[in-house]
Every structure is written in C-alpha cells, then in structure tokens.
Amino acid sequence: MNNPTARLTIPMDKSLRVKLGKRADELGFDSPQALLRYVSKTLVDGRKVTFGEVDYLALRDKKDGWDDWGPVPNEVLERWAKQAADERSGKAKLQSFDNIDDLLADLKSYVAKRNQAK
C-alpha cells in the first residue's frame, strides 16, 4: 500500500528559494524539495545531520562516534581530513563518476587492492 502524500506550502523570499536550490544542488539533491524532505525525515527519525565543513580529525576524540550512523575508524577520519585539505588547496581533485557502473568498478578495484594489502 502506498503512503498518501501531503503538500506543504512554505512562503519564502524568492532569493532564498534560489539560494536553497543552489545549496541543494551542491549537496547532491535534485531539488530544494528533495533536500527539505530529507531534512524532515532525518529530524522525525531523531537523527543528526550536518552540512558544510566537518573537522574530521576532531571527531576522532568522541567516544560515541561522530554521528548517529555509528563510529568511523580513525584511519578513515584521517584519510577524509587529508582528502578535504588536498581538495581545498587544489593539490588534488577528488574523483567523480558519470555513472554507477564506473563508480562500482572503482569501488571494487579499491576493495580488491585493500584486501591484497592485508
């Protein structure tokens, strides 16, 4: 059975609507509505969500993990911090993919290399 949907109309300044659309796009959402649905669901579920800069290395010191999705291993936090710093400085460009097949192939290659190193 499908869940019925309800429409929520939120009056806002047009410039805010445009900025919200740009920010939603930056975050990978296809529309401001998709972003607001995601945030709404997250709040209702009692989870935390952050947008923007994250100090990954500072998160290592938290004993309970850094978010509601569970703890992140220190080596992952350190790798993310280095990747973010390299990307911001222009030293490195994070890899991007045009389709899911390329992403999965790269992920499988990474996992295979990591398993060989063990």
C-alpha positions as CSV (number, residue, x, y, z in Angstrom):
1,M,0.0,0.0,0.0
2,N,1.4,3.4,-0.9
3,N,1.7,6.1,1.7
4,P,-0.5,9.1,1.0
5,T,1.4,12.3,0.4
6,A,0.5,15.7,1.7
7,R,1.6,19.0,0.1
8,L,3.3,21.6,2.4
9,T,3.4,25.2,1.0
10,I,6.1,27.3,2.6
11,P,6.1,31.0,1.6
12,M,9.6,32.4,1.3
13,D,11.5,35.2,-0.4
14,K,12.4,34.4,-4.0
15,S,16.1,35.0,-3.4
16,L,16.0,32.5,-0.5
17,R,14.3,30.0,-2.8
18,V,17.1,30.4,-5.4
19,K,19.8,30.1,-2.8
20,L,18.2,27.0,-1.4
21,G,18.1,25.5,-4.9
22,K,21.8,26.1,-5.4
23,R,22.7,24.7,-2.0
24,A,20.5,21.6,-2.6
25,D,22.4,21.1,-5.9
26,E,25.7,21.5,-4.1
27,L,24.7,18.8,-1.7
28,G,23.6,16.4,-4.4
29,F,19.9,16.8,-4.2
30,D,17.8,17.2,-7.4
31,S,15.6,19.9,-5.9
32,P,15.1,22.0,-2.8
33,Q,12.0,19.9,-2.1
34,A,14.2,16.7,-2.0
35,L,16.5,18.5,0.4
36,L,13.6,19.5,2.7
37,R,12.1,16.0,2.5
38,Y,15.5,14.5,3.6
39,V,15.9,17.0,6.5
40,S,12.3,16.5,7.6
41,K,12.7,12.7,7.6
42,T,16.0,13.0,9.5
43,L,14.5,15.2,12.2
44,V,11.5,13.0,12.6
45,D,13.7,9.9,12.9
46,G,15.7,11.7,15.6
47,R,19.0,11.6,13.7
48,K,21.5,14.3,13.4
49,V,22.6,15.8,10.1
50,T,25.3,18.3,9.3
51,F,26.0,20.2,6.2
52,G,29.2,22.1,5.4
53,E,32.7,21.8,6.8
54,V,33.5,19.0,9.2
55,D,36.6,18.8,11.3
56,Y,37.2,15.1,10.7
57,L,40.3,14.9,13.0
58,A,38.4,16.5,15.9
59,L,35.8,13.8,15.6
60,R,38.3,11.1,16.5
61,D,38.2,12.1,20.1
62,K,34.5,11.5,20.5
63,K,33.9,8.2,22.4
64,D,30.5,7.6,20.9
65,G,31.3,8.0,17.2
66,W,30.7,11.2,15.4
67,D,27.1,10.8,14.2
68,D,24.0,8.7,14.5
69,W,25.2,6.4,11.7
70,G,27.9,4.9,14.0
71,P,31.6,5.4,14.7
72,V,34.1,5.9,12.0
73,P,37.5,4.3,12.2
74,N,40.4,6.7,12.9
75,E,42.2,5.8,9.6
76,V,39.1,6.8,7.7
77,L,38.8,10.1,9.5
78,E,42.4,10.9,8.8
79,R,42.0,10.0,5.1
80,W,39.0,12.2,4.8
81,A,40.7,15.1,6.5
82,K,43.7,14.8,4.1
83,Q,41.4,14.5,1.1
84,A,39.4,17.5,2.1
85,A,42.6,19.6,2.7
86,D,44.1,18.5,-0.6
87,E,40.8,19.3,-2.4
88,R,40.5,22.7,-0.8
89,S,44.2,23.6,-1.6
90,G,43.9,22.4,-5.2
91,K,46.6,19.8,-4.5
92,A,44.3,17.0,-5.6
93,K,41.0,16.6,-7.2
94,L,38.5,14.1,-5.8
95,Q,37.4,11.5,-8.2
96,S,34.0,11.8,-9.7
97,F,31.9,9.4,-11.8
98,D,29.4,9.9,-14.6
99,N,27.5,6.6,-14.0
100,I,27.0,4.0,-11.4
101,D,28.9,1.3,-13.3
102,D,32.1,3.3,-13.2
103,L,31.7,4.1,-9.5
104,L,31.1,0.4,-8.7
105,A,34.1,-0.7,-10.8
106,D,36.3,1.8,-8.9
107,L,34.9,0.7,-5.6
108,K,35.5,-3.0,-6.3
109,S,39.1,-2.2,-7.5
110,Y,39.8,-0.3,-4.3
111,V,38.4,-3.1,-2.1
112,A,40.5,-5.7,-4.1
113,K,43.7,-3.7,-3.6
114,R,42.9,-3.2,0.1
115,N,42.3,-6.9,0.6
116,Q,45.6,-7.8,-1.2
117,A,47.5,-5.4,1.1
118,K,46.2,-7.3,4.2
